[in-house]
Amino acid sequence: MSDFDLVIDNATYIVTSDSKNRVLKDCAIAIKDKKIVAIASAGTLKGSKTYDAKDKLIAPGLINTHTHLAMSLLRGWAEGVNLQGFLERVWAAEGLIMNPKNVALGSQLGALESLLAGTTTALDMYLYPDAAHKGAASTGIRHITGPLFFDFTGLDGLNWEERLEIAKKWEQVLQEVGGPDVPPYLMPHSTYTVSPDHLLEIGKLAKQMGASISIHISENLGENDDVAKRFGKSPTALLQESGILESHTLLGHGVHLSDEDIELLVEAGAAVAHCPGSNLKLGSGIADIKKYQSRNLSVALGTDGCSSSNDLDMWAVMRVAANLYAQSNGPENLKAGEIFRMATIGAAKALGLESSIGSIEVGKSADLISIDLNKAHLIPLHDVFAQLVFAAGRGDVSDVWVDGIQVIANGSSTLIDFSQLSKEVDVVVQTLRKEFNEQG
C-alpha cells in the first residue's frame, strides 16, 4: 500500500513560485494529508491515486486578494459609470435581492467561477459574511472573509453594536462552516464609510482576536478628496492613527497613495491588492506598482467584484497588470515571472499565508492547478512565464486541487451541480429585473 494519497505524475512542467522561482521539467508531486510531501522525477513516486500530467503544466493555485463574490449576481448591472455612479446603481440593486440566501447563492457562483479559472484562494468582502462563507466553501475553495463594517445601518439591517458582536463570534463561524483552513479577518468597508472612532474599535478588536484586516483604500481621487475634507488627512493616515495598521492589513485598490502613505504602509508591513481591470473600467486611475515595489510595499493582484470587473478571471488581471507595467515603465523592465508571483506567492504573503500556500514546496498545502498545454495558442513554448501571463487563460485550466482534494476535474466541478445552480441564479435575476422595473 502506498504512503501517498495522490501522485501527480509525468508533469511536463512544474512552476513552483518558490524563492528561486524554479520551473521543473518531467517531475512528480506526492500529496498526503492535504500537504505536498515530495517532489521528484517522473515515474519515481507511487500513490493510492495517480493523476497523469503528461502535456500539462502544474502551478500553484492562483490567489485573488480582493473580490466580492456574491456580486456575480450583478454582472453587467452597472455599465458606463464611474465609481460613484457604480455604487449608486449597485447599492440600489443590492437592496432588492441581497438577503442571506441570495448572498450564499451568489458566493457559490463566484467561487465556482473562480475555481474553474484556477483560483484556489479568494479574499472576499461582502454582506452576510456567514452566508457568503457557507456558499463559497461548498465549492471547495479556500474562502477568506469576515464581518463587514459600516457606520450606518446597511442593507443587512445591522447597527454598529450588532456588527461588533458578529465579529467577536467569527472564529466560531469559521469552525462551524469548515472547509479549507483560513485565518480570521475583519473588514471595515472604507475610511469614508467607517468613522475614525469606529476604526479605532476595529483596530483594538483585531488585536484581541489576532485577526487580519482588509479595507478599501484610495480607490480614486474623489475618495481621497472627500476624506481629506472631512478629516484633514489621507485615508492611509487615518488607518495609521486608528491602529488599523497595527494588525496585518491588506488594502483593496490603493490606486492613489502618496509618498507619505507608502512610507506608513511599509513601516506597518501592509500590502496592496492591485485591481487593474476594475480600476481601468471605472476610470479610477492606474496604481504605480513599480513605485510601490521599489519602496518595499508588497503588491498582490485582485479582480474586484463582478459588478465592476465583470468576471473573476485572474489570468486577465495578470495580463492587464503586465501590459500596464510595460506601458508605464518600459517593456524592457517587465518580468512576466514577477507578475505571476503577484498572483501566487506574492498574494499569499499579502494575506499573511506564505508559509502554507502560494508555492509548490514540500510541507505546503496542496493547492494546485493543471494547465493543458496541448492547445494551439500554447505552442510553441519558449518562455514558460510569458506563456502563462500573455497566452494562457481560464479555459486552459483542466483540473484543480485544494488541500489535496480535486474540486475541478476535466473542467467541471466535483462538488457543485452547475445545472441546478444556474436555475437558482436565473430565479434571482428575474426577481431583480421585475422589482427594479416596478420601482422605475
VMD Tcl script that draws the C-alpha trace (Angstrom):
set ca {
  {0.00 0.00 0.00}
  {1.31 3.44 -0.95}
  {2.29 6.07 1.55}
  {0.79 8.82 -0.64}
  {-2.87 9.78 -1.15}
  {-2.20 11.14 -4.64}
  {0.70 11.40 -7.04}
  {0.59 13.94 -9.84}
  {3.00 12.24 -12.23}
  {4.71 12.99 -15.55}
  {4.19 16.75 -15.28}
  {5.75 18.36 -18.32}
  {6.40 21.48 -16.24}
  {6.00 22.38 -12.58}
  {6.05 26.12 -11.88}
  {7.00 26.27 -8.22}
  {6.85 30.01 -7.37}
  {9.44 29.16 -4.71}
  {12.19 31.54 -3.57}
  {14.20 30.80 -6.73}
  {11.13 30.81 -8.99}
  {12.17 27.40 -10.28}
  {10.47 25.69 -13.21}
  {10.88 21.91 -13.05}
  {10.55 19.54 -16.00}
  {9.29 15.96 -16.11}
  {8.54 15.69 -12.39}
  {6.01 14.29 -9.96}
  {4.32 15.64 -6.83}
  {3.18 13.46 -3.93}
  {0.31 14.55 -1.67}
  {-0.67 13.16 1.72}
  {-3.00 14.53 4.39}
  {-3.65 17.73 2.40}
  {0.07 18.54 2.08}
  {2.75 18.31 -0.57}
  {5.13 15.72 0.85}
  {7.53 15.00 -2.03}
  {8.67 16.36 -5.38}
  {10.75 14.01 -7.51}
  {11.50 12.84 -11.04}
  {8.58 11.49 -13.06}
  {7.84 7.83 -12.51}
  {9.56 7.56 -9.13}
  {6.58 8.08 -6.78}
  {3.61 5.78 -6.24}
  {0.28 6.78 -4.73}
  {-3.13 5.35 -3.96}
  {-4.32 7.53 -6.83}
  {-2.35 8.87 -9.78}
  {-3.06 11.86 -12.00}
  {-1.23 11.71 -15.32}
  {0.07 15.22 -16.03}
  {1.65 14.47 -19.40}
  {1.40 17.61 -21.59}
  {0.28 19.54 -18.51}
  {1.79 22.40 -16.54}
  {1.24 22.20 -12.78}
  {1.24 25.53 -10.93}
  {0.22 26.85 -7.53}
  {-3.44 27.79 -7.37}
  {-3.95 31.46 -8.16}
  {-4.87 33.76 -5.26}
  {-7.39 36.60 -5.62}
  {-6.66 39.13 -2.88}
  {-9.68 41.40 -3.37}
  {-13.13 40.46 -4.58}
  {-16.85 40.46 -3.78}
  {-18.04 37.04 -4.91}
  {-21.79 37.48 -4.37}
  {-21.71 40.38 -6.82}
  {-21.57 37.75 -9.56}
  {-25.37 38.11 -9.45}
  {-24.91 41.72 -10.63}
  {-22.55 41.01 -13.53}
  {-23.13 43.72 -16.15}
  {-25.63 45.59 -13.99}
  {-23.72 48.89 -13.71}
  {-22.12 49.82 -17.01}
  {-20.78 53.12 -18.32}
  {-20.39 54.75 -14.90}
  {-17.55 55.88 -12.63}
  {-17.07 54.59 -9.10}
  {-19.67 56.89 -7.54}
  {-22.24 56.08 -10.23}
  {-21.43 52.42 -9.92}
  {-22.03 52.46 -6.17}
  {-25.37 54.20 -6.55}
  {-26.70 51.69 -9.06}
  {-25.28 48.62 -7.36}
  {-26.42 49.58 -3.86}
  {-29.96 50.04 -5.18}
  {-29.92 46.56 -6.72}
  {-28.41 45.02 -3.60}
  {-31.26 46.43 -1.54}
  {-33.71 44.46 -3.68}
  {-32.13 41.00 -3.71}
  {-29.22 40.61 -1.29}
  {-30.55 38.55 1.60}
  {-28.58 35.71 3.22}
  {-29.96 33.06 0.85}
  {-29.04 35.00 -2.27}
  {-25.65 36.04 -0.91}
  {-24.87 32.36 -0.35}
  {-26.01 31.60 -3.88}
  {-24.02 34.43 -5.47}
  {-20.95 33.49 -3.44}
  {-21.26 29.90 -4.58}
  {-21.48 31.05 -8.19}
  {-18.50 33.37 -7.82}
  {-16.44 30.72 -6.06}
  {-17.21 28.16 -8.74}
  {-16.25 30.62 -11.47}
  {-13.01 31.26 -9.60}
  {-12.11 27.60 -9.23}
  {-12.87 26.82 -12.86}
  {-10.41 29.58 -13.75}
  {-7.68 28.22 -11.47}
  {-8.17 30.46 -8.43}
  {-7.95 28.35 -5.29}
  {-7.98 31.14 -2.67}
  {-10.10 34.29 -2.62}
  {-10.33 37.12 -0.11}
  {-13.97 38.12 -0.28}
  {-15.63 41.15 1.33}
  {-19.42 41.24 1.40}
  {-22.68 41.44 3.31}
  {-23.85 38.48 5.40}
  {-20.35 37.00 5.64}
  {-21.55 33.81 7.34}
  {-23.88 33.08 4.42}
  {-21.18 34.07 1.93}
  {-18.72 31.71 3.61}
  {-21.15 28.79 3.55}
  {-21.94 29.33 -0.11}
  {-18.34 29.72 -1.23}
  {-16.90 26.95 0.95}
  {-19.38 24.48 -0.55}
  {-17.39 24.62 -3.81}
  {-14.14 23.63 -2.10}
  {-12.40 26.99 -2.50}
  {-10.17 28.43 0.24}
  {-12.50 31.28 1.11}
  {-11.27 34.13 3.30}
  {-13.88 36.57 4.53}
  {-15.02 38.28 7.70}
  {-17.53 40.65 9.30}
  {-18.25 43.79 7.27}
  {-18.39 47.18 8.98}
  {-20.23 50.41 8.12}
  {-21.08 53.30 10.46}
  {-24.68 53.17 9.33}
  {-27.34 50.51 9.31}
  {-26.65 48.92 5.94}
  {-28.62 46.69 3.63}
  {-28.12 43.89 6.14}
  {-30.05 45.88 8.78}
  {-27.25 45.71 11.35}
  {-26.27 48.51 13.68}
  {-22.74 49.06 14.95}
  {-23.03 47.01 18.13}
  {-24.51 44.08 16.20}
  {-21.57 44.16 13.79}
  {-19.16 44.02 16.70}
  {-20.98 41.03 18.20}
  {-20.78 39.14 14.90}
  {-17.06 39.87 14.76}
  {-16.47 38.54 18.26}
  {-18.05 35.22 17.25}
  {-16.41 35.00 13.84}
  {-13.87 32.31 14.63}
  {-16.73 30.10 15.82}
  {-18.45 30.60 12.44}
  {-15.30 29.52 10.62}
  {-15.15 26.34 12.70}
  {-18.81 25.54 12.15}
  {-18.72 26.01 8.37}
  {-15.49 24.07 7.90}
  {-13.70 23.86 4.57}
  {-10.03 24.66 3.92}
  {-8.29 26.45 6.78}
  {-8.48 30.24 6.65}
  {-7.46 32.99 9.07}
  {-9.97 35.37 10.70}
  {-10.34 38.75 9.00}
  {-12.25 41.91 9.93}
  {-13.48 44.02 7.03}
  {-14.26 47.70 7.57}
  {-15.54 48.90 4.21}
  {-13.51 52.11 3.90}
  {-12.47 55.30 5.65}
  {-15.39 57.15 4.02}
  {-18.00 54.72 5.42}
  {-16.39 53.96 8.80}
  {-15.52 56.83 11.17}
  {-12.13 57.23 12.87}
  {-13.67 56.34 16.24}
  {-15.14 53.14 14.85}
  {-11.90 52.30 13.06}
  {-10.22 52.57 16.45}
  {-12.66 49.99 17.86}
  {-11.98 47.62 14.97}
  {-8.24 48.01 15.42}
  {-8.48 47.07 19.09}
  {-10.76 44.12 18.37}
  {-8.45 42.82 15.64}
  {-5.53 42.79 18.05}
  {-7.60 41.00 20.69}
  {-8.64 38.34 18.17}
  {-5.32 38.08 16.37}
  {-7.26 38.89 13.20}
  {-6.10 40.48 9.98}
  {-7.88 43.42 8.34}
  {-8.96 44.15 4.77}
  {-10.29 47.57 3.72}
  {-10.81 49.63 0.57}
  {-8.33 52.50 0.36}
  {-7.66 55.38 -2.07}
  {-9.53 53.77 -4.93}
  {-9.98 57.07 -6.76}
  {-9.10 60.73 -6.30}
  {-12.66 61.60 -5.32}
  {-12.36 59.34 -2.30}
  {-9.07 60.94 -1.24}
  {-10.53 64.43 -1.61}
  {-13.66 63.55 0.36}
  {-11.70 62.03 3.26}
  {-9.24 64.94 3.32}
  {-12.09 67.47 3.50}
  {-13.86 65.61 6.30}
  {-10.89 64.61 8.42}
  {-7.91 66.63 7.19}
  {-5.89 63.50 6.44}
  {-5.37 60.87 3.80}
  {-7.23 57.54 4.16}
  {-3.93 55.83 4.96}
  {-3.09 58.35 7.68}
  {-6.49 57.67 9.26}
  {-5.71 53.96 9.30}
  {-2.37 54.61 10.95}
  {-3.88 56.86 13.64}
  {-6.68 54.42 14.40}
  {-4.36 51.47 14.96}
  {-5.72 49.52 11.99}
  {-2.21 49.16 10.60}
  {-1.02 47.54 13.83}
  {-2.68 44.33 12.62}
  {-1.80 42.56 9.39}
  {-3.59 44.73 6.82}
  {-4.44 44.21 3.17}
  {-5.64 47.27 1.27}
  {-8.04 46.92 -1.62}
  {-7.02 49.03 -4.65}
  {-4.60 51.61 -3.26}
  {-4.57 53.42 -6.59}
  {-3.65 56.88 -5.30}
  {-1.12 56.59 -2.49}
  {1.21 59.48 -1.65}
  {4.86 59.04 -0.71}
  {3.86 59.53 2.92}
  {1.13 56.89 2.59}
  {3.59 54.41 1.14}
  {6.03 55.02 3.97}
  {3.34 54.37 6.59}
  {2.25 51.17 4.88}
  {5.79 49.83 4.50}
  {6.52 50.52 8.18}
  {3.37 48.60 9.09}
  {4.11 45.65 6.79}
  {0.81 46.17 4.96}
  {0.10 45.09 1.38}
  {-1.93 46.38 -1.57}
  {-4.37 44.35 -3.64}
  {-3.92 45.80 -7.13}
  {-7.13 45.50 -9.21}
  {-6.15 46.97 -12.60}
  {-9.12 45.70 -14.60}
  {-11.73 47.18 -12.28}
  {-9.76 50.41 -11.81}
  {-9.50 50.96 -15.57}
  {-13.14 50.13 -16.23}
  {-14.36 52.59 -13.60}
  {-11.85 55.27 -14.63}
  {-10.30 55.23 -11.15}
  {-6.71 55.51 -12.31}
  {-3.62 53.32 -12.53}
  {-1.64 52.34 -9.44}
  {2.11 52.90 -9.76}
  {3.06 49.41 -8.65}
  {6.70 49.80 -9.70}
  {6.99 52.71 -7.29}
  {5.28 50.74 -4.55}
  {7.51 47.72 -5.01}
  {10.69 49.80 -5.27}
  {9.89 51.09 -1.77}
  {9.20 47.57 -0.48}
  {5.43 47.85 -0.38}
  {4.03 44.40 -1.13}
  {1.64 44.25 -4.08}
  {-0.67 41.38 -4.99}
  {-3.49 41.11 -7.54}
  {-7.27 41.05 -7.36}
  {-10.28 41.10 -9.65}
  {-12.66 43.19 -7.53}
  {-16.32 42.15 -7.87}
  {-18.20 41.03 -10.96}
  {-20.37 44.12 -10.98}
  {-17.32 46.26 -11.73}
  {-14.81 43.93 -13.40}
  {-17.49 41.62 -14.86}
  {-15.51 38.45 -14.23}
  {-13.26 36.74 -11.71}
  {-10.50 35.88 -14.17}
  {-7.06 36.22 -12.60}
  {-5.40 35.42 -15.94}
  {-6.96 38.55 -17.39}
  {-5.83 40.51 -14.34}
  {-2.26 39.33 -14.78}
  {-2.26 40.33 -18.43}
  {-3.68 43.79 -17.77}
  {-1.24 44.33 -14.90}
  {1.68 43.28 -17.10}
  {0.68 45.47 -20.01}
  {0.13 48.50 -17.79}
  {3.53 47.91 -16.19}
  {5.23 47.74 -19.59}
  {3.43 50.87 -20.79}
  {4.40 52.87 -17.71}
  {7.92 51.57 -17.14}
  {9.13 50.24 -20.48}
  {8.79 46.67 -21.74}
  {12.46 46.03 -21.02}
  {11.66 46.28 -17.30}
  {8.75 43.85 -17.38}
  {9.38 40.39 -15.97}
  {6.47 38.03 -16.56}
  {7.71 35.76 -13.80}
  {7.29 38.57 -11.27}
  {3.74 39.22 -12.45}
  {2.91 35.54 -11.97}
  {4.36 35.67 -8.45}
  {1.97 38.55 -7.66}
  {-0.88 36.07 -8.20}
  {0.75 33.22 -6.26}
  {3.41 33.52 -3.56}
  {3.23 37.34 -3.51}
  {-0.51 37.12 -2.93}
  {0.00 34.54 -0.19}
  {2.42 36.92 1.51}
  {-0.11 39.76 1.22}
  {-2.60 37.55 3.05}
  {-0.08 36.50 5.67}
  {-0.23 32.90 4.41}
  {3.11 32.49 2.64}
  {4.11 29.64 4.95}
  {1.15 27.50 3.85}
  {0.08 28.39 0.29}
  {1.26 30.22 -2.82}
  {4.06 27.91 -3.99}
  {4.74 24.27 -4.72}
  {7.06 23.20 -1.93}
  {7.22 20.25 0.44}
  {5.20 20.97 3.56}
  {2.75 23.38 1.96}
  {-0.93 22.82 1.35}
  {-1.67 21.05 -1.92}
  {-3.47 23.92 -3.68}
  {-2.62 23.13 -7.29}
  {-3.86 23.68 -10.82}
  {-3.24 21.75 -14.01}
  {-3.00 23.63 -17.30}
  {-3.43 21.78 -20.57}
  {-0.51 22.74 -22.84}
  {-1.84 20.82 -25.82}
  {-3.56 23.87 -27.29}
  {-2.85 25.80 -30.49}
  {-2.37 29.05 -28.59}
  {0.11 27.48 -26.16}
  {2.62 26.10 -28.67}
  {5.48 26.56 -29.18}
  {6.59 27.22 -25.63}
  {9.78 29.28 -25.50}
  {9.22 31.09 -22.20}
  {7.03 29.49 -19.52}
  {6.17 32.71 -17.69}
  {5.43 34.65 -20.87}
  {3.10 31.83 -21.85}
  {1.30 31.94 -18.52}
  {0.89 35.71 -18.39}
  {0.29 36.56 -22.05}
  {-1.15 33.43 -23.69}
  {-2.80 31.12 -21.15}
  {-6.33 31.68 -19.94}
  {-9.01 30.27 -17.70}
  {-10.19 27.88 -20.42}
  {-6.83 26.11 -20.22}
  {-7.31 25.06 -16.58}
  {-8.36 21.41 -16.62}
  {-8.04 20.26 -13.02}
  {-7.84 21.93 -9.61}
  {-6.96 20.67 -6.13}
  {-7.47 22.49 -2.81}
  {-5.94 20.84 0.26}
  {-5.22 17.88 -1.99}
  {-8.92 17.40 -2.81}
  {-9.78 17.52 -6.50}
  {-12.52 20.14 -6.77}
  {-12.35 20.57 -10.55}
  {-11.91 17.53 -12.80}
  {-11.61 17.91 -16.56}
  {-13.16 21.37 -16.43}
  {-16.16 20.54 -14.21}
  {-16.87 20.84 -10.51}
  {-16.76 17.65 -8.46}
  {-18.95 19.20 -5.76}
  {-21.50 21.51 -7.40}
  {-24.36 20.72 -9.80}
  {-23.97 23.63 -12.22}
  {-27.32 23.00 -13.90}
  {-29.17 23.42 -10.60}
  {-27.06 26.43 -9.65}
  {-27.85 28.09 -12.97}
  {-31.58 27.63 -12.45}
  {-31.44 29.17 -8.98}
  {-29.43 32.15 -10.26}
  {-31.97 32.75 -13.02}
  {-34.81 32.98 -10.49}
  {-32.94 35.67 -8.53}
  {-32.08 37.63 -11.66}
  {-35.69 37.62 -12.87}
  {-36.79 38.88 -9.45}
  {-34.24 41.70 -9.59}
  {-35.33 42.84 -13.02}
  {-39.01 42.76 -12.08}
  {-38.61 44.69 -8.83}
  {-36.19 47.21 -10.32}
  {-38.57 47.95 -13.20}
  {-41.51 48.30 -10.81}
  {-39.56 50.91 -8.84}
  {-38.91 52.85 -12.06}
}
mol new
graphics top color blue
foreach p $ca { graphics top sphere $p radius 0.5 }
foreach p [lrange $ca 0 end-1] q [lrange $ca 1 end] { graphics top cylinder $p $q radius 0.2 }
display resetview
